[in-house]
Every structure is written in structure tokens, then in C-alpha cells.
Amino acid sequence: MTLGRAHLEQGLALYDPQEHRALAFRYGLDLGVWCLSYVAWPLWLLGYPDQALQRSHEALTLAQELSHPISLAAALFYVALTHHLRRESVAVQECAEAAIALSSEAGFGLYLALGTAIRGWALSAQGHAEEGMAQTRQGMAAFQALGVKLYLPCYLAMLAEAYDSMGQAEEALRMLAEALRVADKTGEYVYKAELYRLQGELLLQQATGSGDEAEACFHQALDIARRQQAKSWELRTAMSLARLWQRQGKHAEARTLLAPIYGWFTEGFDTADLQEARALLEELSRSKAPSGTV
């Protein structure tokens, strides 16, 4: 993750919009837009959600200045993807719809497909699960027909979330199992920690006993996130495990797990994950005597 960010930042340092603009027409995408768009992904994973969003918007601004339509379509999609990671569904929908409109007009099949699929997640997240699921499936089918497999584990996880919101836990678990199979086959492990976390959440809903199977998934997700230095996945998983321990009465253990990772962050405090983490820590503090502070 760190190495990927370093390479992309190095590419940006070498990029000159005047010197390299012509390459966009040779290779199909402006290299500055590409680097700015892609670097947002490792930035978010590494625990810098605000920097990730800033880079995404820089990519969008550059694409608009270059007047290169396919670079603009790509930038719009990647801004939507960054908002998805930040769990900002309204912004995802706005960017996805702009990418869809541009791609439909210009005939950019890939970004039409990717935009349609992520718009589906936004609709599902806003309570329109059936419509959202249909759009995500439509987009997935379209980009798979183009031979694209990138982001497939991510989109399968989106489908799992939609099924879960409709009360179809078994189908959601099937989507996650397929996502893990695809990740192992293709080597696309960037979403793997989140897949195990979601699997744990679904298993916990079904658990009639202690929830040991779900807890094992959370620990696996934590191990993966830590190996990848993926602080954002680590935070999200630590919250899932801390909530489980909270229900089991293990408040001190839950706080000991969550407080250090929350305390590591220096930005993104307006994002849903960090707001929820702070609220959970405050709950765990109130359960102690004397109460602690965040």
C-alpha cells in the first residue's frame, strides 16, 4: 500500500500537463488524471480520508481543464469511488450520474458500466435496495462483458450489503464467498479485510451462541488490515469487534482495542467511520467507573 502510494506520487512529481498532455490522446487517459485518481485509493486505505478526497477532486479539476472527455469520465468515477469508501452515498450518486451521462453521450462503455454499478450501491445505501441491486448487477455484467475483472470483489461486497438490507443474509453470505473466491483467483486483495468483516457481521446476525465464528472473521480481517497497513479497514473492523465485545460485557477489552487505532488518525473526523468510532468509545467510557475520556 505504502509502496503503491509512493510510485503514484513519484509519477505526479514527474508529470507536466503541458509536456504530457498529448499522451492522453495516444494512450487514452491523461497520466496526471490517472495518478491523482488512483492515489486516492491507497491514501484512504492508509488512513488519510481527507487527502484521498482532495486528490480525487484535483484529478477532476485537471480533467476539466484538459477538456479530455474520457479522462473526465474516469475522474468522475474515481471521485465516486472515494466517496463510496468514505460512505457518502449522496455524493457517490451525484458523481456516478455525471459519469454515466458523459459516458452515455461519448460511448465510453467501461465508465458507463462502472458508474452504473456504483450508482447502484448509492441507491441501496439510501434505502432503495432492489433498484440499487439491479443497477449494480447491470453495471457488473457490462464491465465483465468487456473482459474487466478489476473491482469485482468490491462490487460483490456492494451486492452483499444490498441483500443484507433486504433481510437476505444467506444470499449476502454467498456474495461474500464469491468475492473471496475471486480475490484469491485474481490476487486483488485490496478489499479482502472488508470482505471478512462483512462476513463476520452477517454471521453475527445469525449466531445463536457466543458468536465465535463471527469473531474469528473479525480477527482475520484485522490481521489482513494490519499486514496491509490499511488503517481505514483496521478501524472499521475494530469497531465491529468492539461492538461484539461490548455486547459480551467486555468493555475494557473493547476500548483497549479501539482507542489506539482511533487515536492514530489525524484527519477525516467528519467521516462516518470516525464519528461512529468516537461515539462507540464514549459509550465504552461511560460503562467504566470512573468514566474515561476520548
Secondary structure, DSSP 8 states (H G I E B T S, - for coil): -HHHHHHHHHHHHH--HHHHHHHHHHHSS-HHHHHHHHHHHHHHHTT-HHHHHHHHHHHHHHHHHHT-HHHHHHHHHHHHHHHHHTT-HHHHHHHHHHHHHHHHHHT-HHHHHHHHHHHHHHHHHTT-HHHHHHHHHHHHHHHHHTT--TTHHHHHHHHHHHHHHTT-HHHHHHHHHHHHHHHHHHT--TTHHHHHHHHHHHHHHH-SSS-HHHHHHHHHHHHHHHHHT-HHHHHHHHHHHHHHHHHTT-HHHHHHHHHHHHHH--S-TTSHHHHHHHHHHHHHHHTSSS----
